[in-house]
């Protein structure tokens, strides 16, 4: 049977992992949002870095840059 100390450690580890994954996914989306705002303001030369960390986001960035 797990002790309360082990359960607390597992909870902290799970929270840290969730934070890492949310930043991993969230940062490219934030860059996409910021770039769309810049393009909407007339900065048509703005491009997105095509990070390969999250495949779907990288594919979206690549498609976005081709527009």
N, C-alpha and C positions, 0 to 999 in steps of 0.2 A: 504494500500500500504506500502511495506517495505521501511524503510529509508536506506540511504547509510550506516549508522552505523551498522544496523542489517545485511545488506548484507555482510559487511566486516567481522563481527563476524562469520557468517555462512561460509564464505570462509576460514577463519583461522581454524575453527573447522573441516571443511572438509579436509584441508591440513594436520592437525594433525592426523586425523583418517586414512588418506591414508598412512602417514608415519608409523604409528603404524602397520597397516595391512601388509605393504610391509616388515617391519622388522620381523613380525611374520612368514611370509612365507619365506622370504629370508635367515634368519639365518640358518634354518635346511638345506637349499640347499647349502649354503656356507660350512657348516660342511661336507656335503656329498662330495662336490668337493675336499676339503682339504684331506679327508680320502682317496678318490680314488687316489690322487696324492701320498700320503704316501704308499699306497699299491703298486702302480706302481713302487715306489722306493725300494720296497722289504720289507717293514714293514707289513708282513702278519698278525700280531697279532692285528692290529688296528681295533677297532670296533666303531660303531656309537651309540650315545645315542638314544633311541627310544622314543622321545618326543611324547606326545599324543595331542599336540596343533593343529596340522594339520594332520588329519587322513591319508591322502594319503602319506605324507612325512614320517610319522611314519611307515606305512606299507612298504614303499620303504626301509627305514633304517633296518627294521626287515629282509626283504628279502636279503638285501645286507649283513647283518651280518651272514646269514645262508650260504652264498657262501664260 
